[in-house]
């Protein structure tokens, strides 16, 4: 159903936990992960930036799906290769520490 509305109906693969991975033509920069919880219950997650996609790939370890995703998302593969994915995630999480004039305030 979701695949029909996004322009692609076949997943690019599954992992060892039976999660389905999708890359839709209508949003080709994003990775979608479907986690089937039951017969009719599907939980879809969207990862829209290269560092988030890299973290998904990293979490797969040596599973074959990791290589499929590296091929499908070369920018994320590059972030894994040079180690920048974790720096970018940390900067996003702690953005308030990296913004401003660089001086620290005393309490």
N, C-alpha and C positions, 0 to 999 in steps of 0.2 A: 504494500500500500504506500508506504513512505517512499520507496524506490520509484514507483510509478510517477509520483508528483515531482521528483527531482531529476528525472531523465535517464535513470539507469536502474535496472531491476536485478542485476546479478552482483553479488558481493565479490570483492577481490580475494577473499579467503577467510579462513577460520583459524583460531588458535587451539591449543590443547585443552582450553577450558570451554570450548564450543561457542566462543564469542565470534560474531561475524564482523568483518571490516569492509567498509564501503568508501568509495570515492565517486561522488556524483558529478556528472558533467556540468550541472547548474551551479556547483560550488566546488570547483576542482582544487582549491587551495585547502580545503578542510577534509579531515578524516572523521568518519562516523563509525562508531562502534556500537553494535547491537548485542545486548546481553539478554539472552532468552531465559526468563525465570520460570516459565510454565508453558502450557500448550498455547495459550492465547496472550500471555503477558510478555511484552517486549520492552526493554528499557534501552533507549537510544541516546548516546552521548556524542557530542560534537567537539572536535578539537580543531581550532581555527588558526593557530599560529605555529610556526615551525618548532619552537622550543617545547610546546605542549605535545606536539606529534612525536618529537624526539623522545620525550619522557615515556610515551606509550611504547615506542619501539624498544627503548632501554628495558622497560619492565618485562618484555617478552624474552629477554635473555637470548639463548641460542635456538629458540624455536624457529622453524622455517618461515613463519609469518613475519618475523623481524626483517628478513631479507627482502620479502615481497614489499613490505612497507618502505624500506630504504630505497628500493627502485621506484616506487610510486611517488615518494616525497624526497627528492634529492637534496633539497635545502635542509631538511631535517637530518638527513644522513650526514651532511657536511657538519652540522652542529654537533652531532655525536662524535664525528671524527676528530674535530678540533677541541672538544670538551666545553664549548661555549653554551650548550643548551642549559646546563645547570646554573651558570652565571646569569643568563637571561631570565630564568624562572625566579631566581632569588631577587634580582633587581625589580622584577615586576611585583613580587610579594612585599618587598621592603622599599617600594618606590619613594615613600616619604623620607627615608634616610638619604636617598641619593639626589633629592631635589632641594632647592634652596640655595643659600649662599655658601654652604660648606662649613659654617661655624657652628659650634655646639653651644647650646644654652645651658646655663647653670640653673639648678632648681633652687 
